[in-house]
Amino acid sequence: MNPLHSSLFLASLMVVGLSWGDLSRAADPFTIVVLPDTQHYTDNEQNYAHFVAQSRWIGNNIAAENIVFTTHLGDIVESNGANALQWLRADRVLTRFDAYPSFPYGVALGNHDYDNVSSNPSDSADTYVSRFGAERYQGRPWYGGSSPDQRSHWQRFYAGGRVFHHITLEWQGASATNNNSPEVTNWVQSVLDAHPNTPTILTTHEYLGGPLGAGRSAAGDDIFNSLIRENSQIFLVIGGHALGENHRLVLNAVGEPVYEILANFQNLAEGGTGYLLLLKFDEDHGRIMASVYSPSLLMLKHGEASQYSLPLTFEDRLGPGDRALPIWWGQPQALAVDAEEAELHAAINRNSSDLKVVWDTVDRGTRKVVNWANVVSLPAWTGGDGLIDANLQGLREATKYCYRFIARDPGAPTYSWSKPGTFMTGEIRETAYQSFIGSFGLEFPSNQPGADPDHDLLTNLEEFAYGLDPARSDHRTLQVDDLAGSYSNGVPLTMGNNDASFFSVRFVRRIDHLASGLSYNLQFSTDLLAWEDSDTLPAVLLQDLATGCELVQVAYPLKGALEAQFYRMLITLEAE
């Protein structure tokens, strides 16, 4: 069995909630938000409030500022892969962007985000991939894909009558210091070659030096020479890493303008005081207006490095702005299949009145509807969560099927086709998690293990594991009445005896956790850096057959005196 999803609960982490604005898409102007290095927000409990304030401001101003994309410049954390708390803080904040499947964003891999050595881009990046790899974005219509190692990605967004592409390139992705650079640059070039006329922005952690007036770093030169000089669709490059702010205009091989920008505020008080960079594209005035703003301070940062205008002739450099919003599909999935029936879904980015699903026992490999054996028209989609459902019946047992979703505007000559999906009848059964989440009426993407539809800072996976309600805000600590022999479900808690000579962790566990593919891995630490698995089997204290849960207890490790001071719970959901 392979782990599908995991969730980490760490004792006494508090995260501030977030509210979201409307996802409207006005024509002009539009804004791209740049989140510079957040490493000193995630490594400091007080500074962390700035990161939360940034994400809250973005969510609340998506409509008012017409925010069409958000890019994080890397150095998500300070302490590489060793500190789970820092990664958890970052994940909790950036998960708020997942509340809307149609809101695109990218998160770059910085030098502090590798697993071990921050100065070696050839190091592994498994921690980054586990939280910000391709799986995080699967099913999002705006997500284009990742490099083979999932350390670089590309996204797309629509603004001002144009489709834009954005590439999130890992640190030193084109440098000889990175053993993976040939594979990375070849992958980026393949994306650019497939879309030669689409205006493209590239974000990478290290590119331009600081302060104002400085040139590129050696890694920046490698990226420019390998990817930007000869690829004229790239018109803007954004990076962090170097301290300070900088911007400049250079020319590519055919004499077209390319803007290069540096933004990094980690050397300011409190790790940056919440400053983020706003890039407002204003075609009517032929410019990109850059401003630095702090949602924490509710103020702009002044100076020629922080408030500036980048002249841009939009139609000449980016192409005409008269394109209608295309139809984009997320990767389709088969939710449940029995011997003769299948339930399919796929996310779509916009309204469509002409929807169909086609399927056959083989992938026809064609975008001609008449070549598919089975075609079913679906109800028009005019909004909501962006999920298109299809139910296929009368299928043959033990048979493999291929399918695609298609959509088009009325009168359009061609359809927009999703990527193909496959399923085997009688192969996929409803899992315990699917049964649990379905009982609350949650649909994609709100039904995903990493989602938090009730905004109580517990993922669906945690709600499933602790027997809570994913559709109602019920983030509470486990309550135990030892005298009455009862308990109320909640997140784990620490218990101590009267003289504090013995401590234990109590938590709720599903009685059927093994059959459900759930594992609860309790770990202890003295310093929040080194973690060790508990070597004590949980003791079952109480069972509640009505809820299907049980109360279990694990003692803190002791050697004469209390050693461990912290605990965390890693919950993993395996494939059934």
C-alpha positions in Angstrom: 0.0 0.0 0.0 1.1 3.5 -0.7 0.5 6.6 1.4 -2.0 8.9 -0.3 -2.3 11.7 2.2 -0.8 12.7 5.5 -1.6 15.3 8.1 0.5 16.6 11.0 -0.9 17.8 14.4 1.6 19.5 16.6 0.9 20.4 20.2 0.0 23.7 20.8 0.1 25.4 17.5 -2.4 28.2 17.0 -3.2 29.6 13.5 -5.3 32.6 12.8 -8.3 32.0 10.5 -8.9 33.6 7.1 -11.8 34.9 5.2 -12.0 35.1 1.4 -13.3 37.6 -1.1 -15.1 37.0 -4.4 -13.2 35.5 -7.3 -14.3 38.0 -9.9 -12.3 38.6 -13.0 -12.4 42.2 -14.2 -10.7 43.2 -17.5 -8.1 45.9 -16.5 -6.2 46.6 -14.5 -5.2 43.4 -12.8 -2.8 42.5 -10.0 -0.1 39.8 -9.4 0.9 39.5 -5.7 4.5 38.5 -4.9 5.2 36.8 -1.6 8.9 37.3 -0.8 11.0 35.0 1.4 8.9 34.0 4.4 11.5 32.0 6.3 11.6 34.3 9.3 7.8 34.2 9.6 7.6 30.5 9.8 10.6 30.1 12.2 9.2 32.6 14.7 5.9 32.4 16.5 5.4 36.1 16.8 6.6 36.9 13.3 4.2 34.2 11.9 1.3 36.6 12.3 2.7 38.6 9.4 2.5 35.6 7.1 -1.1 35.0 8.2 -2.0 38.7 7.6 -0.5 38.5 4.1 -2.6 35.5 3.1 -5.7 37.0 4.7 -5.2 40.3 2.8 -4.8 38.5 -0.5 -8.0 36.5 0.1 -10.0 39.5 1.1 -8.8 41.6 -1.9 -9.0 39.1 -4.8 -12.0 41.0 -6.2 -11.2 44.5 -5.1 -7.6 44.4 -6.5 -8.5 41.9 -9.3 -5.7 39.6 -8.1 -5.2 37.0 -10.8 -2.1 35.2 -9.5 0.1 34.9 -6.4 3.7 33.8 -6.6 5.9 32.8 -3.6 9.6 33.4 -4.2 10.9 30.5 -2.1 12.7 30.2 1.2 9.3 29.1 2.6 11.1 28.0 5.8 14.4 28.7 7.5 15.6 25.3 8.7 15.3 23.1 5.6 13.5 19.8 6.0 14.4 19.3 9.6 11.7 21.5 11.2 8.2 20.1 10.8 6.7 23.1 12.7 7.9 25.6 10.1 6.6 23.5 7.2 3.3 23.1 9.0 3.0 26.8 9.5 3.6 27.5 5.9 1.3 24.8 4.7 -1.5 26.1 7.0 -1.2 29.6 5.5 -0.9 28.7 1.9 -3.7 26.1 2.1 -6.1 29.0 2.4 -5.5 29.6 -1.3 -6.9 26.2 -2.0 -10.4 27.4 -0.8 -11.0 28.4 -4.4 -10.1 25.8 -7.1 -9.9 28.6 -9.7 -7.4 30.8 -7.8 -3.9 30.1 -9.3 -0.7 30.4 -7.3 2.9 29.0 -7.3 5.4 28.3 -4.6 9.1 28.3 -5.5 11.7 26.0 -4.0 14.4 28.1 -2.2 17.8 27.2 -0.9 16.4 26.9 2.7 13.7 24.5 1.4 15.9 21.5 0.6 16.0 18.6 3.0 19.5 19.0 4.5 22.0 21.4 3.1 20.8 24.9 2.2 23.8 25.7 0.0 23.4 22.6 -2.2 20.7 22.6 -4.9 21.5 18.9 -5.7 20.2 17.9 -2.3 16.9 16.1 -2.0 13.7 18.1 -1.6 11.3 15.5 -0.4 9.8 17.7 2.3 9.0 20.4 -0.3 7.6 17.8 -2.7 5.4 16.3 0.0 3.7 19.6 0.6 4.1 21.6 -2.6 4.6 18.9 -5.2 2.3 18.1 -8.1 -0.2 16.2 -6.0 -1.2 19.5 -4.2 -2.5 21.0 -7.4 -4.0 18.0 -9.1 -7.5 18.6 -10.4 -6.9 22.4 -10.6 -7.8 23.7 -14.1 -5.0 26.3 -13.9 -2.2 23.9 -13.1 -0.1 23.0 -16.1 2.2 20.4 -14.6 5.6 19.8 -13.0 9.1 18.8 -13.8 9.8 15.1 -13.4 11.2 15.7 -9.9 8.3 18.0 -9.0 10.6 20.8 -7.9 9.5 23.1 -10.7 6.0 23.8 -12.0 4.0 25.8 -14.5 0.6 27.5 -14.2 -1.7 29.5 -16.3 -4.1 32.4 -15.7 -6.3 34.7 -17.7 -6.3 38.5 -17.4 -6.9 41.5 -19.6 -8.1 39.4 -22.5 -5.0 37.3 -22.5 -3.8 33.9 -21.4 -0.6 34.1 -19.4 1.8 31.3 -18.3 3.9 31.3 -15.2 6.9 29.1 -14.5 8.0 28.4 -10.9 11.7 27.4 -11.3 13.6 25.8 -8.5 16.7 27.5 -7.0 19.7 27.6 -9.3 17.7 25.5 -11.8 20.0 26.3 -14.7 23.3 26.2 -12.8 26.1 23.6 -12.9 25.9 23.5 -9.1 22.6 21.8 -9.5 23.0 18.2 -10.7 19.5 18.3 -12.0 19.8 21.4 -14.1 19.9 19.7 -17.6 16.7 17.9 -16.8 15.1 21.0 -15.3 16.0 23.4 -18.2 15.0 20.8 -20.8 11.6 20.5 -19.1 11.2 24.3 -18.9 12.1 24.6 -22.6 9.6 21.9 -23.5 6.8 24.0 -21.8 8.0 27.1 -23.7 8.2 25.3 -27.0 4.7 24.0 -26.6 3.3 27.6 -26.1 5.6 29.9 -28.1 3.2 32.8 -28.3 1.9 32.9 -24.7 3.3 35.7 -22.6 5.2 34.1 -19.7 6.4 35.2 -16.3 9.2 33.2 -14.6 9.7 33.1 -10.8 12.8 31.6 -9.3 14.3 32.0 -5.9 17.7 33.6 -6.9 18.1 35.8 -9.9 18.7 39.6 -9.5 21.1 41.0 -6.8 20.5 44.0 -4.6 20.3 46.8 -3.8 18.9 49.0 -6.6 21.3 49.1 -9.6 22.9 45.7 -9.0 23.1 43.1 -11.7 22.2 39.4 -11.8 23.8 36.8 -9.6 25.8 34.0 -11.3 22.7 31.8 -11.0 20.6 34.5 -12.5 23.0 34.8 -15.5 22.7 31.0 -16.0 18.9 31.3 -16.1 19.0 34.3 -18.5 21.4 32.6 -20.9 19.7 29.2 -20.8 16.1 30.1 -20.8 15.3 33.8 -21.2 17.6 35.2 -23.9 16.2 33.1 -26.7 12.6 32.6 -25.5 10.9 35.9 -26.4 7.6 35.0 -24.7 9.3 35.6 -21.2 8.8 39.3 -20.4 9.1 39.3 -16.6 11.4 37.5 -14.1 10.9 37.8 -10.3 13.2 36.5 -7.6 14.2 36.9 -4.0 17.1 35.5 -2.0 19.4 38.6 -2.1 18.5 41.2 0.5 16.6 44.3 -0.5 14.8 45.5 -3.6 15.8 46.0 -7.2 14.4 46.2 -10.7 15.8 46.8 -14.1 15.1 46.5 -17.9 17.2 44.2 -20.1 16.8 43.1 -23.7 16.5 39.5 -25.0 18.2 38.2 -28.1 15.7 39.9 -30.5 15.8 43.2 -28.7 12.5 42.8 -26.8 12.2 44.2 -23.2 12.5 41.9 -20.2 11.9 43.2 -16.7 13.8 41.7 -13.8 12.7 42.3 -10.2 14.1 41.5 -6.8 12.0 41.6 -3.6 13.2 40.3 -0.2 12.4 41.9 3.1 13.7 39.3 5.5 16.3 41.6 6.9 13.7 44.1 8.1 12.2 44.0 11.6 10.2 40.9 12.5 11.4 39.0 9.4 9.9 41.5 6.9 7.0 43.2 8.8 4.5 41.7 6.3 5.7 43.5 3.2 4.6 42.0 -0.1 5.0 43.3 -3.7 2.0 44.2 -5.8 2.4 44.4 -9.6 -0.6 46.1 -11.1 -0.9 45.7 -14.9 -2.6 48.8 -16.4 -2.9 48.5 -20.1 -4.8 51.8 -20.6 -1.7 53.7 -19.3 0.9 51.3 -20.8 2.6 50.3 -17.5 3.1 47.9 -14.7 2.8 49.8 -11.4 4.9 48.2 -8.6 4.2 49.0 -4.9 5.3 47.4 -1.6 2.5 47.1 1.0 2.3 45.6 4.5 -1.1 44.3 5.5 0.2 44.2 9.1 1.2 47.9 9.1 -1.6 48.9 6.7 0.9 51.1 4.9 3.0 51.4 1.8 6.8 51.3 1.8 8.1 54.4 0.1 11.2 55.0 -2.0 12.3 54.6 -5.6 13.0 50.9 -5.0 9.6 50.3 -3.5 7.2 52.4 -5.7 8.0 52.4 -9.4 6.5 52.2 -12.9 7.6 49.8 -15.6 6.5 51.0 -19.1 5.0 48.3 -21.3 3.3 48.4 -24.6 0.9 45.6 -23.9 -0.2 44.7 -27.5 3.3 44.9 -28.9 5.0 42.8 -26.2 2.2 40.5 -25.0 0.0 40.2 -28.1 -3.6 41.3 -28.6 -5.9 41.4 -25.6 -9.1 40.3 -27.3 -9.1 36.6 -26.4 -12.1 35.1 -24.6 -11.4 33.1 -21.5 -10.5 29.5 -22.7 -12.0 26.4 -21.2 -9.5 24.6 -19.0 -10.0 21.2 -17.4 -8.5 19.7 -14.3 -7.3 16.1 -14.4 -10.5 13.9 -14.3 -10.9 11.2 -11.8 -13.1 8.1 -11.2 -14.6 8.5 -7.7 -16.2 5.1 -7.3 -16.7 2.1 -9.6 -18.7 -1.1 -9.2 -19.3 -3.9 -11.6 -21.6 -2.0 -13.9 -21.4 1.7 -12.9 -18.9 4.5 -12.6 -18.9 8.0 -11.1 -16.6 10.5 -12.7 -15.7 14.1 -12.1 -13.5 16.8 -13.4 -13.0 20.5 -12.5 -13.6 23.2 -15.1 -12.6 26.9 -14.8 -15.7 28.6 -16.4 -19.3 28.3 -17.4 -20.2 26.1 -20.3 -23.6 25.1 -21.7 -22.4 22.4 -24.0 -20.8 19.6 -21.9 -20.3 15.9 -22.7 -18.4 12.9 -21.6 -17.1 10.3 -24.1 -15.8 6.9 -23.3 -14.8 3.6 -24.8 -12.9 0.4 -23.9 -9.8 1.9 -25.5 -8.4 5.4 -25.7 -9.4 6.5 -29.2 -6.6 9.0 -29.1 -8.7 11.4 -31.2 -10.5 14.7 -30.6 -13.4 13.8 -32.9 -16.5 13.0 -30.9 -17.8 10.7 -33.6 -14.9 8.4 -33.2 -15.9 7.6 -29.6 -18.3 4.7 -29.1 -20.3 6.4 -26.3 -21.2 10.1 -25.9 -23.5 11.5 -23.2 -24.6 15.1 -22.9 -24.3 16.6 -19.4 -26.3 19.5 -17.8 -24.9 23.0 -18.4 -22.6 24.3 -15.7 -23.1 27.9 -14.7 -21.1 28.3 -11.5 -20.6 26.8 -8.1 -17.6 24.7 -7.1 -16.4 24.1 -10.7 -17.0 20.3 -10.5 -18.6 18.4 -13.4 -20.1 15.0 -12.6 -21.0 12.1 -14.8 -22.5 8.8 -14.0 -21.9 5.9 -16.4 -24.2 2.9 -16.3 -24.6 -0.4 -18.1 -20.9 -1.1 -18.2 -19.3 -4.5 -18.5 -17.8 -6.2 -15.5 -14.0 -6.4 -15.1 -13.4 -4.1 -18.1 -11.0 -1.2 -18.5 -12.5 2.0 -19.8 -11.0 5.3 -21.0 -12.9 8.6 -20.9 -12.7 12.3 -21.5 -14.8 15.3 -20.6 -15.4 17.9 -23.3 -17.0 21.4 -23.4 -17.5 24.3 -25.9 -19.3 27.6 -26.2 -22.5 27.6 -28.2 -21.6 27.7 -31.9 -17.9 27.1 -31.4 -16.4 24.8 -34.0 -14.3 22.7 -31.6 -14.5 21.3 -28.1 -12.0 21.8 -25.3 -11.0 18.3 -24.2 -9.9 17.2 -20.7 -6.9 14.9 -20.3 -7.9 11.2 -20.5 -8.9 9.2 -17.5 -9.2 5.4 -17.0 -10.9 3.0 -14.7 -11.6 -0.7 -14.3 -15.1 -1.8 -13.4 -15.3 -3.6 -10.2 -11.8 -2.3 -9.3 -12.5 0.9 -7.3 -14.6 0.6 -4.2 -15.8 3.3 -1.9 -13.2 3.6 0.9 -13.9 4.3 4.5 -12.8 7.9 4.0 -15.0 8.4 1.0 -18.0 7.0 2.9 -17.2 9.3 5.8 -16.8 12.4 3.8 -19.8 11.6 1.5 -22.1 11.4 4.6 -21.6 15.1 5.1 -22.5 16.0 1.5 -19.1 17.4 0.6 -18.0 17.4 -3.0 -14.8 18.1 -4.8 -12.6 20.0 -3.9 -14.1 20.3 -0.4 -14.1 16.5 0.0 -10.3 16.1 -0.4 -8.3 14.9 2.6 -6.2 18.1 2.7 -9.2 20.5 2.4 -10.7 22.4 5.3 -14.3 23.3 4.2 -15.4 24.4 7.6 -12.3 26.6 8.1 -11.6 25.3 11.6 -7.9 24.7 10.9 -8.4 20.9 10.8 -8.1 19.1 7.5 -10.7 16.6 6.5 -8.2 13.9 7.2 -7.8 15.0 10.8 -11.6 15.2 11.2 -11.8 11.7 9.8 -9.1 10.4 12.1 -10.5 12.1 15.3 -14.2 11.5 14.6 -15.1 15.1 14.1 -17.4 16.9 11.7 -15.7 18.2 8.5 -18.7 20.4 7.6 -19.0 22.2 10.9 -16.4 24.2 12.8 -15.6 22.0 15.8 -11.9 22.5 16.5 -11.7 21.5 20.2 -9.4 19.6 22.5 -10.4 16.2 23.6 -12.4 16.2 26.8 -12.1 13.3 29.2 -14.1 12.5 32.3 -12.2 9.7 34.0 -14.8 9.4 36.8 -17.7 9.0 34.5 -15.7 6.9 32.0 -16.6 9.1 29.1 -15.0 11.4 26.6 -15.9 13.9 23.8 -14.0 13.7 20.6 -11.3 16.3 19.9 -7.7 16.8 19.0 -5.0 15.2 21.3 -4.2 16.5 24.7 -1.5 16.0 27.3 -2.4 14.6 30.7 -0.3 14.7 33.9 -0.7 13.3 37.4 -0.9 15.4 40.5 2.9 15.9 41.1 3.7 16.2 37.4 5.9 13.1 37.5 4.1 11.4 34.8 2.7 12.7 31.5 0.8 11.0 28.7 -0.8 11.9 25.4 -4.5 10.9 24.9 -6.1 10.9 21.6 -9.1 9.6 19.7 -8.6 6.8 17.2 -11.0 5.1 14.8 -11.7 1.5 16.0 -11.4 0.4 12.3 -8.3 2.4 11.7 -6.3 -0.5 10.3 -9.1 -1.5 7.9 -9.6 2.2 7.0 -5.9 2.6 6.0 -5.2 5.0 8.8 -2.0 5.1 10.8 -1.4 7.3 13.9 2.3 7.9 14.5 3.0 9.7 17.7 6.5 11.3 17.9 8.3 13.1 20.8 11.0 15.8 20.9 13.0 17.8 23.4 13.8 20.7 21.0 11.3 20.6 18.1 14.2 19.7 15.8 14.9 16.0 16.4 11.8 13.7 16.6 11.6 10.1 17.6 8.7 7.7 17.2 7.0 6.5 20.3 8.2 3.0 21.2 5.1 2.4 23.4 2.0 0.8 22.1 -1.2 2.9 22.7 -3.3 1.6 25.6 -7.0 1.6 24.8 -8.9 3.2 27.7 -12.5 3.5 26.4 -14.4 2.4 23.3 -17.6 4.1 21.9 -19.2 1.7 19.4 -21.9 4.3 18.5 -19.2 6.6 17.1 -16.8 3.9 16.0 -14.0 5.6 18.0 -11.8 4.7 21.0 -9.8 6.7 23.5 -6.1 5.7 23.7 -3.2 6.8 25.8 0.6 6.8 25.2 3.1 7.8 27.9 5.8 10.4 27.4 9.2 8.7 27.4 10.8 8.9 30.8 14.3 8.2 32.3 14.1 9.3 35.9 13.0 12.8 34.8 10.8 14.1 32.0 12.8 14.1 28.7 10.4 14.9 26.0 8.7 18.3 26.1 6.8 18.2 22.8 4.8 15.8 20.8 3.3 15.6 17.4 0.9 13.3 15.6 1.4 12.2 12.0 -1.7 10.8 10.5 -1.3 8.9 7.2 -4.1 7.6 4.9 -3.1 4.6 2.9 -4.6 3.3 -0.3 -7.0 0.5 0.4 
